[in-house]
Amino acid sequence: GLTYRVYGRVRRFGVDSERDLVRSGMADVSGTFQLAWPMVFEDVERSVELSIVPVSTGGLRSPLISPLRSQSSSGVRPGAVVNDSRVEVPVIVEITGPISDPVVSGPWGTLRLGLSIPAGSTVVVDGFSRTAYWKNGGAVLSGVLGRRFFMSRLKLPPGSSSIQFSAGSSSGSARLKVRWRGAVQSF
């Protein structure tokens, strides 16, 4: 059989028999459950990982204006994700450093993180909980996404979609992971 999961929270909750709870340490309970998402998700998570194109060694940028400066930047790494569901599903974006000013573009628009992520650290932008946080320490990141990006857009439509990963600077070892679960509309 297949296993599915739902997300939400228990609303009304009560123990049917407190006597059983005292005697055996367990009891039957009754409760109502309110769904946070109006869909039932597959238990198996899917993901796509991309590395960043390493920083070029720099060069001159035209038009040439005095004083001349060289500029280095990473290239754009394209990728594709496929949502086999018939509904839009929320995604989780994980970016692992070292990288500064990462940019992830996809069907949700352009997600720009105005920060530097050190080596071994990961920033998570979670479309399920609609939060951004440091994975290694759990601290919430407020204000790093800018005013033009709305967490409610962080969804993957049905079918194939392209994504792009780039940054202001990177050593070439940064990684992007996009995770999602297939879903069906709930009853």
ZITANOR-V371466 format. One record per residue. N is the residue number from 1. RES is the residue in three letters. SS is DSSP state (hx for helix, st for strand, lp for the rest). PSI is psi in radians with two decimals (NA if undefined). Layout:
# ZITANOR-V371466
N/RES/SS/PSI
N/RES/SS/PSI
This chain:
# ZITANOR-V371466
1/GLY/lp/2.84
2/LEU/lp/2.57
3/THR/lp/2.31
4/TYR/st/2.86
5/ARG/st/2.68
6/VAL/lp/2.72
7/TYR/lp/2.40
8/GLY/st/-2.73
9/ARG/st/2.65
10/VAL/st/2.36
11/ARG/st/-1.44
12/ARG/st/2.37
13/PHE/st/2.25
14/GLY/st/2.56
15/VAL/st/2.26
16/ASP/lp/-0.71
17/SER/lp/1.88
18/GLU/hx/-0.47
19/ARG/hx/-0.76
20/ASP/hx/-0.65
21/LEU/hx/-0.73
22/VAL/hx/-0.76
23/ARG/hx/-0.89
24/SER/hx/-0.14
25/GLY/lp/0.04
26/MET/lp/2.73
27/ALA/lp/2.76
28/ASP/lp/2.48
29/VAL/st/2.71
30/SER/st/2.52
31/GLY/st/2.93
32/THR/st/2.62
33/PHE/st/2.21
34/GLN/st/2.14
35/LEU/st/2.38
36/ALA/lp/-0.52
37/TRP/lp/2.41
38/PRO/lp/0.76
39/MET/st/2.83
40/VAL/st/2.19
41/PHE/st/2.57
42/GLU/st/2.61
43/ASP/st/-0.54
44/VAL/st/2.19
45/GLU/st/2.51
46/ARG/st/2.71
47/SER/st/2.78
48/VAL/st/2.36
49/GLU/st/2.43
50/LEU/st/2.53
51/SER/st/2.94
52/ILE/lp/2.60
53/VAL/lp/2.20
54/PRO/lp/2.73
55/VAL/lp/2.39
56/SER/lp/2.90
57/THR/lp/0.00
58/GLY/lp/3.14
59/GLY/lp/-3.04
60/LEU/st/2.53
61/ARG/lp/2.32
62/SER/lp/2.69
63/PRO/lp/2.56
64/LEU/lp/2.07
65/ILE/lp/2.35
66/SER/lp/2.47
67/PRO/lp/2.54
68/LEU/lp/2.40
69/ARG/lp/2.62
70/SER/st/2.65
71/GLN/lp/2.38
72/SER/lp/2.48
73/SER/lp/2.81
74/SER/lp/2.74
75/GLY/lp/3.10
76/VAL/lp/2.27
77/ARG/st/1.96
78/PRO/st/2.73
79/GLY/st/3.07
80/ALA/st/2.54
81/VAL/st/2.57
82/VAL/st/2.09
83/ASN/st/1.89
84/ASP/lp/-0.09
85/SER/lp/2.95
86/ARG/lp/0.06
87/VAL/lp/2.76
88/GLU/lp/2.40
89/VAL/st/2.54
90/PRO/st/2.62
91/VAL/lp/2.82
92/ILE/st/2.19
93/VAL/st/2.19
94/GLU/st/2.26
95/ILE/st/2.14
96/THR/st/2.29
97/GLY/st/3.12
98/PRO/lp/2.30
99/ILE/st/2.59
100/SER/st/2.50
101/ASP/lp/0.97
102/PRO/lp/2.60
103/VAL/st/2.23
104/VAL/st/2.10
105/SER/st/2.50
106/GLY/st/-2.85
107/PRO/lp/-0.28
108/TRP/lp/-0.09
109/GLY/st/-2.69
110/THR/st/2.13
111/LEU/st/1.94
112/ARG/st/2.18
113/LEU/lp/1.99
114/GLY/lp/1.12
115/LEU/lp/2.94
116/SER/st/2.36
117/ILE/st/2.03
118/PRO/lp/2.87
119/ALA/st/2.38
120/GLY/lp/-0.13
121/SER/lp/2.67
122/THR/st/2.35
123/VAL/st/2.33
124/VAL/st/2.24
125/VAL/st/1.91
126/ASP/st/1.95
127/GLY/lp/-0.35
128/PHE/lp/-0.96
129/SER/lp/-0.12
130/ARG/lp/0.84
131/THR/st/2.82
132/ALA/st/2.36
133/TYR/st/2.84
134/TRP/st/2.15
135/LYS/lp/-0.67
136/ASN/lp/-0.35
137/GLY/lp/-0.23
138/GLY/lp/-0.04
139/ALA/lp/2.33
140/VAL/st/2.43
141/LEU/lp/1.91
142/SER/lp/2.45
143/GLY/lp/-0.03
144/VAL/lp/-0.26
145/LEU/lp/-0.22
146/GLY/lp/2.97
147/ARG/lp/-0.25
148/ARG/lp/-0.14
149/PHE/lp/2.25
150/PHE/lp/2.23
151/MET/hx/-0.48
152/SER/hx/-0.30
153/ARG/hx/-0.19
154/LEU/lp/1.22
155/LYS/st/2.73
156/LEU/st/2.08
157/PRO/lp/2.85
158/PRO/lp/2.58
159/GLY/st/-2.83
160/SER/st/2.41
161/SER/st/2.62
162/SER/st/2.59
163/ILE/st/2.73
164/GLN/st/2.50
165/PHE/st/2.17
166/SER/st/3.07
167/ALA/lp/2.86
168/GLY/lp/-0.74
169/SER/st/2.62
170/SER/st/2.65
171/SER/lp/-0.16
172/GLY/lp/-0.09
173/SER/lp/0.06
174/ALA/lp/2.65
175/ARG/st/2.56
176/LEU/st/2.35
177/LYS/st/2.18
178/VAL/st/2.14
179/ARG/st/2.56
180/TRP/st/2.89
181/ARG/st/2.38
182/GLY/st/2.75
183/ALA/st/2.83
184/VAL/st/2.63
185/GLN/st/2.37
186/SER/lp/2.91
187/PHE/lp/NA
